[in-house]
Amino acid sequence: MNAESAIEIREYRPEDEPEWMRVHAIIMSISHAWNYTIQERPEYEGYEAARLVLFVDGNMAGLTDIQYENEPGELCFLDDSRGGYVLEFGRLPEYKGLNLGQRLIDASVEDAKKRGVRRLEYWTQDRAAQRYYARLGLTQINRHYRFRMKPPPDIEERMTAEGIGVEYLYGACLPEAWPGVQERYDIIKRHPLEPHLQIGYELRF
């Protein structure tokens, strides 16, 4: 793999699913960007969506999915215009140094323009991805903490009385509220349930 490698980006095809799932799983295993694993290729029923795959020398090396809003603010944080919410974005680690991330972003921008969309939102809780988006010059639009916590006794008792066991609660809060949340509640800090700072970035074109 070098600068002379043949690179192709195209629309996802149904026959790509087994390899897409494999590549997605590898990317997921080395990133903190996802909160859960998937066993099926996501569909975006009721929405326009871009599902792009990137190949290097004939081998799938990267992917990105964008779900486009039907109405401004429906999926994205900002609501001044219709946007695209980037749900999947990444490349295999062995293809580092080929500028594949930028290539996928460029292809995403072209796809969005064809649909009359002029902005994309990238959200991540992975620190390496946050540094990457900042390095590209994307505009930071918001941030919040995502965390798991032991249920307070009153909630646990109420749910238990209804025959429902609660292992933990999943929550989010703004950074300014985070110190108080940590003081009042039993936050789970062990991997893989540790808190993460989620940051949103916008790309306008």
VOVEXLUM-651159 format. One record per residue: residue in three letters; x, z, y of N, C-alpha, C in turn. Coordinates in steps of 0.1 Angstrom, whole numbers, m for minus. Atoms other than C-alpha are relative to their C-alpha. Example, Ala and Ser with C-alpha at 12.3 -4.5 7.8 and 13.67 -1.06 7.14 Angstrom:
# residues 2
ala,9,0,m12,123,78,m45,9,0,12 .
ser,m9,0,m11,137,71,m11,m8,8,11 .
# end
This chain:
# residues 205
met,8,0,m12,0,0,0,9,0,12 .
asn,m8,1,m12,15,m11,33,m8,m8,10 .
ala,7,7,m11,6,m29,65,m5,m14,m4 .
glu,5,13,5,2,m61,45,m11,1,m10 .
ser,11,m1,10,m25,m47,23,m12,m7,5 .
ala,13,6,m3,m58,m66,22,m11,10,2 .
ile,11,m9,m3,m85,m46,39,m13,m7,3 .
glu,14,6,m2,m122,m54,38,m10,11,1 .
ile,11,m9,m2,m152,m36,51,m13,m8,m1 .
arg,12,8,2,m186,m47,39,m12,10,m2 .
glu,12,m8,3,m222,m34,33,1,5,m14 .
tyr,1,m5,13,m227,m12,3,m10,m8,m8 .
arg,9,7,10,m242,m29,m28,m4,10,m11 .
pro,4,m9,11,m261,m12,m56,10,2,m11 .
glu,m10,m1,11,m234,m20,m81,13,8,4 .
asp,m11,m8,m5,m210,0,m59,m2,15,m3 .
glu,3,m14,0,m227,33,m67,10,9,m9 .
pro,m10,m8,7,m204,46,m95,13,3,7 .
glu,m12,m1,m7,m173,40,m75,m2,8,13 .
trp,3,m8,m12,m189,53,m43,m1,15,m3 .
met,1,m14,3,m198,85,m60,13,7,m3 .
arg,m13,m5,3,m163,89,m73,8,2,12 .
val,m7,m2,m13,m147,83,m39,m5,11,8 .
his,6,m10,m8,m172,105,m22,4,14,m5 .
ala,m3,m12,6,m165,133,m46,15,5,3 .
ile,m14,m3,m3,m127,131,m40,1,4,14 .
ile,m1,m3,m15,m131,131,m2,m6,14,2 .
met,6,m12,m1,m155,160,m5,8,12,m5 .
ser,m8,m11,6,m131,181,m26,12,4,9 .
ile,m12,m3,m8,m104,180,1,m5,3,15 .
ser,5,m1,m13,m127,185,31,m10,12,1 .
his,10,m11,m2,m148,214,46,m12,m6,7 .
ala,11,6,m8,m172,189,61,m14,1,m6 .
trp,13,0,7,m199,192,34,m4,14,m4 .
asn,4,m13,4,m220,222,26,m5,0,m15 .
tyr,6,1,13,m232,209,m8,5,m12,m7 .
thr,m4,12,7,m223,184,m35,m13,m8,m3 .
ile,11,8,3,m245,155,m44,3,m7,m13 .
gln,m1,7,13,m252,137,m77,m6,m13,0 .
glu,7,13,m1,m271,107,m64,4,m6,14 .
arg,m2,7,m12,m264,81,m37,m11,3,10 .
pro,11,m3,m10,m283,92,m5,m7,m13,4 .
glu,8,11,m6,m311,70,7,m6,5,13 .
tyr,5,m4,m13,m325,70,42,m13,m7,3 .
glu,13,6,0,m361,61,37,m7,3,14 .
gly,6,m1,m13,m380,54,69,9,m2,12 .
tyr,m9,2,m11,m349,48,89,9,m12,m2 .
glu,m11,10,1,m325,20,97,13,8,m4 .
ala,m13,m7,3,m291,28,82,11,m10,m3 .
ala,m12,8,4,m256,14,79,7,7,m11 .
arg,m7,m6,11,m239,20,46,12,m9,m3 .
leu,m12,9,1,m204,6,48,10,6,m9 .
val,m11,m4,10,m176,7,22,12,m8,4 .
leu,m12,6,m3,m140,m1,28,9,m1,m12 .
phe,m8,3,12,m117,m17,2,15,m3,5 .
val,m14,3,m2,m79,m19,2,5,m7,m13 .
asp,m4,8,11,m65,m46,m21,m10,1,m12 .
gly,10,1,10,m98,m47,m39,m5,14,m5 .
asn,4,m13,4,m101,m9,m44,m7,8,11 .
met,7,m7,m10,m127,12,m27,8,12,5 .
ala,m9,m10,m6,m108,35,m3,m7,9,10 .
gly,7,m8,m11,m133,47,23,m14,m4,1 .
leu,14,2,m1,m169,49,33,m6,6,12 .
thr,7,m7,m11,m193,57,61,m15,m4,m1 .
asp,15,2,m1,m231,61,64,m5,4,14 .
ile,5,m4,m13,m250,61,96,m15,m1,m1 .
gln,15,0,m1,m287,70,100,m4,m2,14 .
tyr,4,3,m14,m303,55,131,m14,7,3 .
glu,13,m6,m4,m330,74,150,m11,m11,2 .
asn,11,8,m4,m364,59,154,m4,3,14 .
glu,3,m5,m14,m369,80,186,12,8,4 .
pro,m11,m9,m5,m342,96,208,m2,15,m3 .
gly,1,m15,3,m335,132,198,m5,3,m14 .
glu,6,m3,13,m350,128,164,10,6,m10 .
leu,m11,m5,9,m317,133,145,12,5,7 .
cys,m12,m3,m7,m290,135,171,m3,12,10 .
phe,1,m11,m9,m283,164,194,m4,m5,14 .
leu,4,6,m13,m285,143,226,m12,m9,m1 .
asp,12,7,1,m318,127,234,m3,m10,12 .
asp,2,9,m11,m312,105,264,m2,m15,m4 .
ser,2,13,6,m312,74,242,1,0,m15 .
arg,0,1,15,m316,63,206,15,0,m5 .
gly,m13,m1,5,m285,72,186,1,m2,m15 .
gly,m3,1,15,m268,69,152,7,13,m4 .
tyr,m6,m13,5,m261,101,133,9,m3,m13 .
val,m9,3,11,m230,97,111,0,11,m11 .
leu,2,m10,10,m237,114,78,12,0,m10 .
glu,m11,1,9,m208,102,57,12,m7,7 .
phe,m11,7,m6,m173,93,68,13,6,m6 .
gly,m13,m5,5,m139,95,51,7,m11,m8 .
arg,m8,9,8,m112,79,31,8,8,m10 .
leu,m8,m7,11,m91,87,0,14,4,6 .
pro,m13,m5,m6,m59,107,8,12,m9,m2 .
glu,m11,8,3,m36,82,m8,1,m12,9 .
tyr,0,12,m9,m45,56,18,3,4,14 .
lys,m4,m4,m13,m32,76,47,10,m9,7 .
gly,m9,8,m7,m14,57,74,m4,m15,2 .
leu,5,13,m1,m34,25,72,m11,m2,11 .
asn,10,1,m11,m57,33,102,m14,m3,m5 .
leu,13,4,6,m87,31,79,m12,7,8 .
gly,11,m7,m8,m107,57,99,m4,m7,12 .
gln,4,8,m12,m105,37,131,m7,m13,m4 .
arg,7,12,4,m114,6,112,m14,2,m4 .
leu,14,m4,3,m145,23,98,m8,3,13 .
ile,7,m3,m13,m154,35,133,m3,m13,7 .
asp,3,13,m7,m150,0,148,m11,m7,m7 .
ala,11,8,7,m172,m15,121,m13,7,2 .
ser,13,m8,m3,m198,13,127,m5,m4,14 .
val,4,4,m13,m198,4,164,m6,m13,1 .
glu,6,13,1,m204,m32,157,m13,m1,m6 .
asp,13,m1,7,m232,m24,133,m11,6,10 .
ala,9,m6,m9,m248,m1,159,m5,m10,11 .
lys,3,9,m11,m246,m27,187,m10,m11,m5 .
lys,9,10,5,m264,m52,165,m15,5,m1 .
arg,13,m6,1,m293,m28,162,m5,6,13 .
gly,4,m4,m13,m294,m21,199,3,15,3 .
val,m4,m14,m2,m278,14,196,13,0,7 .
arg,m12,0,m8,m251,23,220,7,14,m1 .
arg,m8,m13,2,m239,57,208,m1,5,m14 .
leu,m1,m6,13,m229,75,176,4,15,2 .
glu,m4,m15,0,m227,113,169,7,3,m13 .
tyr,m8,m4,11,m200,126,146,0,16,0 .
trp,0,m15,1,m205,163,135,9,4,m12 .
thr,m8,m5,11,m180,182,114,4,15,2 .
gln,m5,m14,0,m169,217,105,14,0,m6 .
asp,m13,1,6,m136,205,90,10,m1,12 .
arg,m9,0,m11,m107,213,113,9,m12,1 .
ala,m8,12,m1,m86,183,104,m8,m11,6 .
ala,9,10,m6,m116,161,112,m2,2,15 .
gln,2,m3,m14,m121,179,145,12,m4,8 .
arg,m12,4,m7,m85,173,155,1,m16,1 .
tyr,0,15,0,m89,136,145,m9,m5,11 .
tyr,10,6,m10,m120,130,166,6,3,15 .
ala,m5,m3,m13,m103,148,196,11,m9,3 .
arg,m11,10,m3,m72,126,192,m5,m14,3 .
leu,6,13,m3,m94,95,193,m6,0,14 .
gly,6,m1,m14,m108,107,226,m15,1,0 .
leu,14,m2,0,m144,113,214,m4,12,8 .
thr,5,m10,m9,m165,134,237,m6,12,m8 .
gln,6,m11,7,m173,169,225,m13,3,7 .
ile,13,m1,m6,m210,175,230,m6,14,m3 .
asn,6,m13,4,m218,209,213,8,6,m11 .
arg,m7,m7,11,m205,235,189,m9,12,m3 .
his,7,m12,5,m220,263,168,6,4,m13 .
tyr,m5,m5,13,m211,285,139,m10,m2,m11 .
arg,8,0,12,m225,280,104,5,10,m9 .
phe,m5,m12,8,m224,310,81,m10,4,m10 .
arg,8,m6,10,m238,327,51,1,15,2 .
met,1,m15,m2,m249,364,53,m8,6,m11 .
lys,8,m8,9,m262,391,30,m13,2,7 .
pro,12,m2,m7,m299,395,37,m2,14,4 .
pro,2,m14,m5,m308,426,58,m10,6,m10 .
pro,9,m7,10,m326,453,37,m14,m3,1 .
asp,14,3,m1,m360,446,52,m4,m13,m5 .
ile,3,14,5,m359,409,44,1,0,m15 .
glu,m2,m1,15,m345,416,9,m11,7,m7 .
glu,11,m8,6,m372,442,2,m13,m9,0 .
arg,12,8,m1,m400,419,14,0,m12,m10 .
met,m1,11,9,m388,389,m6,0,5,m15 .
thr,0,m6,13,m382,411,m37,m14,4,m4 .
ala,13,m4,2,m417,424,m34,m9,m12,m4 .
glu,7,12,4,m429,388,m37,6,m7,m12 .
gly,m6,5,12,m408,382,m67,11,m10,2 .
ile,m10,10,m4,m381,362,m49,13,8,2 .
gly,m14,m5,m2,m344,371,m53,7,m8,11 .
val,m8,7,m10,m322,363,m23,15,4,m1 .
glu,m14,m2,1,m285,359,m28,7,1,13 .
tyr,m5,0,m14,m277,351,8,m8,m9,8 .
leu,7,8,m10,m291,336,39,10,m9,7 .
tyr,m8,10,m6,m277,305,56,m5,m1,15 .
gly,4,0,m14,m277,306,94,10,m7,9 .
ala,m8,7,m10,m263,291,126,m2,8,13 .
cys,1,m6,m13,m256,305,161,10,m6,9 .
leu,m9,5,m10,m239,295,193,12,9,1 .
pro,m12,m7,0,m203,306,198,m1,14,8 .
glu,1,m12,m8,m212,332,225,m8,11,m8 .
ala,8,m10,8,m236,349,200,8,5,m13 .
trp,m7,m2,13,m210,349,171,6,14,m1 .
pro,m6,m13,2,m192,382,179,m11,10,m3 .
gly,11,m10,2,m226,401,180,m6,m2,m14 .
val,5,3,13,m238,384,148,9,6,m10 .
gln,m10,m6,10,m206,395,130,m1,16,0 .
glu,2,m15,m1,m212,431,142,m12,5,m7 .
arg,13,m5,5,m248,433,132,m3,m3,m15 .
tyr,3,5,13,m248,414,99,12,0,m9 .
asp,m10,1,11,m229,413,66,3,m14,m3 .
ile,m4,14,2,m212,379,69,9,m2,m12 .
ile,m9,3,12,m198,364,37,12,m8,5 .
lys,m12,6,m5,m162,354,44,9,m6,m11 .
arg,m8,5,11,m149,344,10,m3,m14,m3 .
his,1,14,3,m143,308,0,m9,m1,m13 .
pro,2,11,m10,m163,286,m4,m11,2,9 .
leu,12,m3,m9,m190,304,16,4,5,14 .
glu,m5,m5,m13,m168,313,46,m7,m7,12 .
pro,6,7,m13,m181,306,82,9,m11,4 .
his,m7,11,m6,m171,274,99,m6,m3,14 .
leu,5,5,m13,m173,262,135,m3,m15,m1 .
gln,5,14,0,m193,230,136,1,m6,14 .
ile,m1,7,m13,m184,206,165,m6,m14,m1 .
gly,6,13,m2,m203,176,176,8,m9,10 .
tyr,m7,10,m9,m186,145,191,m9,m12,2 .
glu,8,12,m3,m202,115,207,10,m12,3 .
leu,m7,13,m3,m189,79,209,m10,m9,7 .
arg,9,10,m8,m206,57,236,8,m13,1 .
phe,m6,13,m2,m200,20,239,m10,m10,6 .
# end
